[in-house]
Amino acid sequence: MSSLPPGSRRPTVVLVPGFSQTATSWRGVGRVLEESCDVVALDVPAHDTFAATATALGNAGGRAVYAGYSMGGRLALRLALDRPDLVSALVLVSSTAGIADKAARRERIASDEALAESVERDGVGAFLERWLDQRLFETLPREAAMLDDRRRGNTVRRLAHQLRELGPGAQEPLWDRLAELAMPVLLIAGGYDRAYSETAQRMATAIGSNAEVAILPRTGHAVHLEQPKELAQLLTSWAGAVGPVE
């Protein structure tokens, strides 16, 4: 049942997945969200730079509310800053504005390069098993991690590219530009994910009064996989309040 009043126009929401994920990672969220919104779930292009990838997503999605998870959130943020005409509102789930400290960026680039080399050495399946064994995903049930979908949707080249070109170390940090965001912004994190909950609060402060923070309790980093219904209901309510795309 739609939560919008009769005669209201439906918001369009474009969903952007995180590292190693495909558009189908949003399936659980989309099933609920599509009752009230027009939903477009995108795959991340495979061969562009960070900035060019953000632009390509905007070209594919058109003007809409953009919601991105983790890597997808960083890309949606770059799109909102570069092409605000395409982003009527922005939702960042378990995401960040990048790494501001130069030394920390260099360390992350080196770490991601080592991961890319491990993909090239060991293959997609072995890499994904190790990736999901991280403490970051300790609250994500393995049956909800969509491992088979990740295996089918990835190649060695695709994963290595995302690590080298789309990682938080490779991207230009955007902290100094956050105050440029004039559209409504919703920052979401899981209550168990302390680091990203704190990041969401810091980003909201930097953005200003048009930013809101929502922390979902009993949830870790992969909010859209751990609590898809709850996240969808939050997005439905917020997108309805923001209004249709003009």
Buried (B, 14 or more C-beta within 10 A) or exposed (E): EEEBEEEEEBBBBBBBBBBBBBBBBBBBBBEBBBBBBBBBBBBBBBEBEBBEBBBBBBEEBEBBBBBBBBBBBBBBBBBBBBBBEBBBBBBBBBBBBBBEEEEEBEEBBEEBBEBBEBBEEEBBEEBBEEBBEEEBBEBBEEEBBBBEBBBEBBEBEBBBBBBBBBBBBBBEBBBEBBEEBEBBBBBBBBBBBEEBBEBBBBBBEBBEEBBBBBBBEEBBBBBBBBBBEBBBBBBBEBBBEBBBBE
